[in-house]
Amino acid sequence: MKRYSVFAVARQALSNHQGWERAWRNATPKKRYDVVIVGAGGHGLATAYYLGKNFGITNVAVIEKGWLGGGNTGRNTTIIRSNYLQDPSAAIYEKSRSLYETMSQDLNYNVMYSPRGVLMLAQTEHEVRGYRRTANANALQGVDTEFVSPKRVKEIVPIINLDGPRYPVLGGLWQARAGTARHDAVAWGYARACSDMGIDIIQKCEVTGVRRDGDRVTGVDTTKGQIDCDKLGILVAGHSGHLAGMAGFRLPIESVALQALVSEPIKPIMDCVVMANTVHGYMSQSDKGEMVIGGGADGYNNYTQRGSFHHIEETVRALVETFPMVSRLKMLRQWGGIVDMTGDRSPILSKTPVEGVFINCGWGTGGFKAIPGSGWGFAELMARGTSPLCDEFSLGRFREGRFIDESVAAGVAH
Amino acid sequence: MLTIQCPHCGVQAEETELSPGGEAHLSRFGPGSEDQDFEAYLFFRENPKGVHFERWRHVHGCGKWFHAARCTVTMEVFGTYSAQTTEPPKALRDKISEKRPGWTWRDIA
């Protein structure tokens, strides 16, 4: 792999940029791998990368039904934060956030990480108490957040309307180190680094069955033939239930649609991410100037990658109340992704009833921020069978009642 | 836009008039049941890519619960029926078989 640098750009300029090599190899599958990862989204590629980097396991294939990073990795609103209430969540999301800080250097790929700060508005007394509690919990967990006054909120986001008709702003939970990154670049950067280590990335290859010898996995059937493996990692978000069915076990997961939309590009008006969870809308401004907007998930099972129009209406209504100036913005495009929701709104990173099969799913509406931390922990789980970042997120927690209840902590899906 | 006909009042209701109630025909387990049954009742769900049976409530209408058969890929609603039953009516299952040959849902087909 030729390193990207300012000198490389200068050198290539002399040859009209005709000499750049492909960022990753388009591999054809071998007969057998030590590890097969299903799903070349952010989580799958990050897992493969840390298997290679931290554990020296490079006889790995990442297989993908569509194209690399073409699922929810390329469909999210790119927010990165770690201000969670529960200890296991804070640990994995904070690990993730800290890995994002140095990711561009680690991967030699500019992921445009921008620690611009995330502000979560408190608009009811209940939320004020909740976020004060979260700020205290974060202080104990070593996550840098603070509860700020309405005056400070106005300083951070001058365009905000503090005295909204329904829900005035009573304060906010501010995480200055949180921010955004270029979502596609995260997938591309990991793919390039994986390919460089000799890991095969196989696109347009759909898994059609999971091969078992008794209770042990022996490989997968794909549209490009049979591939044998010792260990199988399933990281397919909304389609996890489908894959688990092939392997022969069930998951506590339902897939629903979550939508986002983007406005026409305008001059800089907001240099951080603002989330308003009571009225259900959040917004940030991309480097191109577009306002990137998200809201709540749909309430019923859905695999169509588009959601209900009334959710967009609710989200936009919330934002117009909070930021009156956006009322005249035109929206450019809208899309949906299929998110995998668990009962306690926390992910599953776990061994499964089938020996050798590992599952990483259930990130619901907040998977992008977790990509590096999830990959780091899940690679450790797959290599060693245990990981301090993952063990609390086991599949067994639903039977044992050890929920990591972020739905109660946040009051919304997030 | 998803519209579903309420089998009670006959209104072709738009989805903002309705409230989704999750998977239909769950077997309920309570105190004294086995851990794995209780877990499955509380958390494990069919999550089919295709034919699905669900509970809905006509919340901004007649207020009654009912069941619907819907495709989660195309959003096609195959039909609705009363909630006072433990399995989908035969006529509806036949209708689905015509449109989606080979479909399965739990042990119903």
Interface residues (C-beta under 8 A of the other chain):
Chain A: H239 G241 H242 R250 L251 P252 I253 E254 S255 G299 Y300 N301 N302 Y303 T304 S308 F309 H310 T342 G343 F398 R399
Chain B: M1 L2 E15 T16 S19 P20 G22 D35 Q36 E39 A40 L42 F43 F44 R45 N47 P48 K49 H52 E54 T72 V73 T74 M75
